[in-house]
Amino acid sequence: MSRLAHAGLLLLGLLVPRRGVPQGVGGSVGIDANVIGQALTVTTLSNLNFGRPTAAGAGAWQIQGSKNADISMAFVLPAVLTNIQALPGSTMPISFGATSARWNRATNNVAGATAFNPIAGTTGRLGPPANPFIYLWIGGTVSPAAATKPGVYTGTIIVTIAYL
């Protein structure tokens, strides 16, 4: 036999599976999918007028969605408020602490609500079937300097809610 024929037989021998030798392995995984039936709705209940999240001046939202669904709550928070009546550039610092936000499942009552840091965000669970809500509050602290110009200072807090 020629060299080429021997090489061809050797190659053929490598490609043909041998009897009794496993040629592969198999496995399976389960698949879980959670289809959310209801879109999330965020309703502003009150604007932040400074103070603690347990005070009447706290900013407040109502989140409605699918019953018993887990959600994430994240904030974009301003570092300063801008005076809309004074000369351009008039600002006042605002800050948020480790317990400046709270949430409560199904009940619009800040008593007993779970405190969290709005800078870090948090997760929670919407209420049961009869009341698929989360209520959310935020407070803040302003630090006006001695030379702060009088006027109305405004800013925007953005809350983002998403199913997990």
C-alpha positions in Angstrom: 0.0 0.0 0.0 1.1 3.5 -0.7 1.9 6.0 2.0 -1.2 8.0 1.1 -3.4 4.9 1.5 -2.0 4.2 4.9 -2.6 7.8 6.0 -6.2 7.6 4.7 -6.8 4.3 6.7 -5.4 5.9 9.9 -7.6 9.0 9.5 -10.6 6.8 8.8 -9.8 4.8 12.0 -9.8 8.0 14.0 -13.2 9.1 12.7 -15.1 5.9 13.1 -16.5 5.5 16.7 -15.6 2.4 18.6 -18.2 0.1 19.9 -18.8 0.4 23.7 -17.0 3.7 24.1 -19.3 6.7 25.0 -19.3 9.3 22.3 -20.8 12.2 24.4 -22.7 13.1 27.4 -26.1 14.7 27.8 -27.8 16.8 30.4 -30.9 18.9 30.9 -31.9 22.1 32.7 -35.2 23.3 33.7 -36.6 26.6 32.5 -38.6 29.0 34.7 -40.2 32.1 33.3 -42.2 34.6 35.3 -44.6 36.5 33.0 -45.7 39.8 34.6 -49.3 40.5 33.9 -49.6 44.2 34.8 -47.4 47.2 33.9 -46.0 49.2 36.8 -47.7 52.5 37.5 -45.9 55.2 39.6 -48.1 58.0 41.0 -46.6 61.0 42.8 -48.6 61.6 46.0 -46.6 64.6 47.3 -43.5 66.6 46.5 -40.6 66.8 48.9 -40.8 69.9 51.1 -37.9 68.9 53.3 -37.7 67.0 56.4 -37.6 63.3 57.4 -39.4 60.6 55.4 -41.8 60.2 58.3 -42.8 63.9 58.2 -45.7 65.4 56.4 -43.3 67.2 54.0 -41.8 64.0 52.7 -42.0 63.2 49.0 -44.3 60.2 48.4 -45.2 57.8 45.6 -47.6 55.0 45.1 -46.4 52.1 43.0 -48.9 49.6 41.6 -48.2 46.4 39.7 -48.6 42.7 39.7 -49.6 41.2 43.0 -46.7 39.8 45.1 -44.1 40.7 42.5 -40.6 41.7 43.5 -39.4 45.1 42.3 -36.3 47.3 42.5 -36.4 50.9 43.6 -33.6 53.3 42.5 -33.1 57.0 42.7 -31.3 59.8 40.8 -30.9 62.5 43.4 -29.8 66.1 43.0 -26.8 67.4 44.9 -28.0 71.0 44.8 -31.3 72.9 44.3 -31.4 75.9 42.0 -33.1 79.2 42.9 -35.6 80.0 40.1 -36.0 83.6 41.3 -32.5 84.8 42.0 -29.6 85.5 39.7 -28.3 82.5 37.7 -26.0 80.3 39.7 -27.8 80.6 43.0 -27.9 77.1 44.5 -28.3 75.4 47.8 -26.9 71.9 48.7 -29.3 69.0 49.5 -28.3 65.7 51.0 -29.8 62.3 51.6 -28.8 60.0 54.4 -28.8 56.3 55.1 -32.4 56.3 56.2 -33.8 59.1 54.1 -36.2 56.8 52.2 -38.8 54.3 53.4 -41.2 51.9 51.7 -44.3 50.0 52.9 -46.0 47.1 51.3 -49.7 47.5 50.5 -50.3 50.2 53.2 -50.1 54.0 52.8 -48.7 54.4 56.3 -45.1 55.4 57.0 -45.4 53.9 60.5 -43.6 50.6 60.3 -42.2 51.2 56.9 -38.8 49.8 56.0 -36.0 52.5 56.0 -33.2 52.4 53.3 -30.5 54.5 51.8 -31.9 56.1 48.6 -28.4 56.4 47.2 -28.1 52.6 47.2 -31.7 51.8 46.3 -33.5 48.7 47.5 -35.9 45.9 46.6 -39.3 45.2 47.8 -42.5 43.2 47.1 -45.8 44.6 45.9 -48.8 43.9 48.1 -51.1 40.9 48.0 -54.0 40.6 45.4 -56.4 43.0 47.1 -53.8 45.7 47.4 -50.8 45.3 44.9 -49.0 48.5 46.0 -45.8 49.7 47.5 -45.8 53.2 49.0 -42.5 55.0 49.0 -41.3 58.1 50.9 -38.2 60.2 50.8 -36.9 63.1 52.9 -33.8 65.3 52.5 -31.7 67.9 54.2 -30.9 71.3 52.8 -27.9 73.3 54.0 -28.3 77.0 53.2 -25.2 79.1 53.6 -25.4 82.4 55.5 -25.3 84.3 52.2 -28.0 82.2 50.5 -30.3 84.4 48.4 -34.0 84.3 49.2 -36.3 82.7 46.7 -37.7 79.4 45.5 -35.2 76.6 45.2 -36.2 73.6 43.0 -34.7 70.3 41.9 -35.8 66.9 40.6 -35.7 63.5 42.2 -36.2 60.6 39.7 -37.3 57.3 41.0 -37.1 54.2 38.8 -39.1 51.1 39.5 -38.6 47.8 37.7 -39.7 44.2 38.1 -36.9 41.8 39.2 
